[in-house]
């Protein structure tokens, strides 16, 4: 069965510190991969996406993610976290087929930023 | 460029009632997907509509149904509401045939079933 795993439910970092959020996927083929961010009571905002090519993907708000096929991982990173980055982060995967492209989401990682 | 819009923002219903949620896709998009996000969980795929037909469906009972209109907007209907249907319902739109079909999400409708 297709699945996405985010091992860390909660992460706390100090403002200015670096950040890495983990994501692992289990699919029959290499899926398309996404990171979304959700502020309380809000919808999902797309941070970045990977389809093919360069395995290091740049996104908005200074985020980047690296696709590692050998580890089935797509970890999100940011060199210096800002207080406004506090939110919930979701990793998602999908397979593009003629019959649809549903996304499978992880359970999310709640990021807290200490000032 | 208008993004994905959803209405209403919040809704309170009682068990056994029926509810209709609405979604307008991002300008230029032709595909609408619906997701259910329970508290503390990631979104779960309900179904996807393209060319006014259900294209793909997740593991949700027949109480969940939908519709897509010629202008690409969509409705999600839930019959015989259960307490467990309380959740944030997210709509996402995308454009078929672009090779990536990136989904962009609306702000969601918060449904509370009492």
Contacts between the chains, C-beta under 8 A, distances in Angstrom:
chain1	res1	chain2	res2	distance
A	4	B	42	7.8
A	32	B	100	6.9
A	34	B	102	7.5
A	36	B	105	7.3
A	41	B	110	7.5
A	42	B	107	6.0
A	42	B	108	7.4
A	43	B	4	7.7
A	43	B	6	8.0
A	43	B	90	6.0
A	43	B	105	4.4
A	43	B	106	5.3
A	43	B	107	4.2
A	43	B	108	4.9
A	44	B	43	7.3
A	44	B	90	6.7
A	44	B	92	7.9
A	44	B	105	4.1
A	45	B	105	7.5
A	46	B	102	6.8
A	46	B	104	6.5
A	46	B	105	7.8
A	49	B	100	7.2
A	49	B	102	5.9
A	51	B	99	7.7
A	51	B	100	5.5
A	90	B	42	5.6
A	90	B	43	7.4
A	92	B	42	7.9
A	94	B	101	7.7
A	96	B	99	7.7
A	96	B	100	7.3
A	96	B	101	5.6
A	99	B	55	6.5
A	99	B	56	5.8
A	100	B	48	4.9
A	100	B	50	7.6
A	100	B	55	4.5
A	100	B	56	2.9
A	101	B	48	7.4
A	101	B	56	7.7
A	101	B	94	7.2
A	101	B	101	4.6
A	101	B	103	7.7
A	102	B	33	6.9
A	102	B	45	4.2
A	102	B	48	6.3
A	102	B	56	5.5
A	102	B	58	6.4
A	103	B	33	7.6
A	103	B	35	7.7
A	103	B	43	7.6
A	103	B	45	6.4
A	103	B	92	7.8
A	103	B	103	6.2
A	104	B	45	7.2
A	105	B	35	8.0
A	105	B	42	3.5
A	105	B	43	5.0
A	105	B	44	7.5
A	106	B	42	5.5
A	107	B	40	8.0
A	107	B	41	6.1
A	107	B	42	4.9
A	108	B	41	7.6
A	108	B	42	5.3
